[in-house]
Amino acid sequence: MSCPLCLEKKAIQPVVGKDKRKYYWCKNCFLIFVDKKHLPDQESEKERYLSHDNGQEFPGYVEFLNRAIQPSLDYIDDSMNGLDYGCGYRPTLSKLLTTYGIKTYDYDPIFYPKGIKLKEYDFIFATECFEHFFKPKKELKIIDKLVKPGGYIVMMTALWETPKQFKSWHYTRDFTHVVFYHEKTLDYIEKRYHWKRLKTDDERVFIWKKKRNS
């Protein structure tokens, strides 16, 4: 067994979650991940995603996405091209960004698998999809390659804090959530990919700038 993010094999220990799935905690990068036997099949994943109330007609969903959009407007503008990585079955974030004149393409491995139209983007949004990555190392490598040097990565996901908190954490109730990040995991990502984390007032939203010399 190895960590799907940093590939650590020795510093792995079991940790208890809220459901009956088996979880493991990597003491190197602090990622918590489910046992491979608990990874959902694509049909189950798809059915779960289709049950979400996504779309501009749902004010709560729009408000949720705006938690990531609003702080990002300090860094992106209408001269840029972006990508919504993991847009879901009803792309909404890209439509919201068009109201600011900002062009954003839609990509989702299940619903929009051919959505990557450019070789590089000025920014990438990944809102509430990092926790769905079966292979976060692979996905991060793709994202890093797609972002131009000096470009921005906007991540939105909840962080776990302590093993005790994780044991009763509601975020694990969704069976499509298979990896969970800690503040120390973000530190690992920042160092590994040479991204500079920028300030945001939202505890769920993280904005990075890709260093030009990465």
ABEGO torsion letter per residue (X at the ends): XBBAAAGBAABBBBBBBABABBBBBBAAAGBBBBBAAABBBAAAAAAAAAABBBEAABAAAAAAAAAAAAAAAAABBAABBBBBBGAEABBAAAAAAAAAGBBBBBBBAAABAAABABABBABBBBBGAAAABABAAAAAAAAAAABBBGBBBBBBBBBBABAAAAAABAAAABAABABBBBAAAAAAAAAAAGBBBBBBABAABBBBBBBAAX
